[in-house]
Amino acid sequence: MADRSLVHIAFYAALIAALGLVPPVAIPFLGGVPITAQTLGVMLAGVMLGPVRGALAVLLFLFLVALGAPFLAGGRGGLGVFASPSVGFLIGWPVGAFVAGWIMQVTSRLNILVAAGLSAAVGGIGVVYLFGIPGVAYMANLSLEKAALGSAIYIPGDLVKVVITALVVQTVARGLPGAVLSRG
């Protein structure tokens, strides 16, 4: 892998960590899975870097968290976070980034704003929830139906993150088209 790709991967891992500085909003009825800004970083990593580099950026971030770095919102880190109700969402992050990047590539004929919004919504919400909801259900001892219903509280904030992602990608593409690696 080229040095430039490694820098991009490290940058987006750092961006996800920096978004962890935004204080989380605790949701007690879902086993404590908080609302965080970090899924914005996951969406941006996939949409900007493409499937492989985007997923690798998220995996690097999760590796550092597993080593004990307090990079998750609220200063959480260590292997214990992978035994919490958040585990499904954390596992879904690299898959969501991969899917978002892949959709960006296959929708290269679409307007970049539309493609970025679609990619972020499917990868950053749909795929992440596909992993997150069963994780919450299992770890919080809830039915899938209750976990899905409870997870609906995250959707408005995640839709705002989709809009932010699409606008950031469109802005970057106008000023520096080569920076949207998923389109390169």
ABEGO torsion letter per residue (X at the ends): XBAAAAAAAAAAAAAAAAAAABBBBBBAAAGGBBBBAAAAAAAAAAAAAEAAAAAAAAAAAAAAAAAGBBABBGGBBEAAAAABAAAAAAAAAAAAAAAAAAAAAAAAABBAAAAAAAAAAAAAAAAAAAAAAAAAAAAAGBBAAAAAAAAAAAAAAAAAAAAAAAAAAAAAAAABAAABAAAX
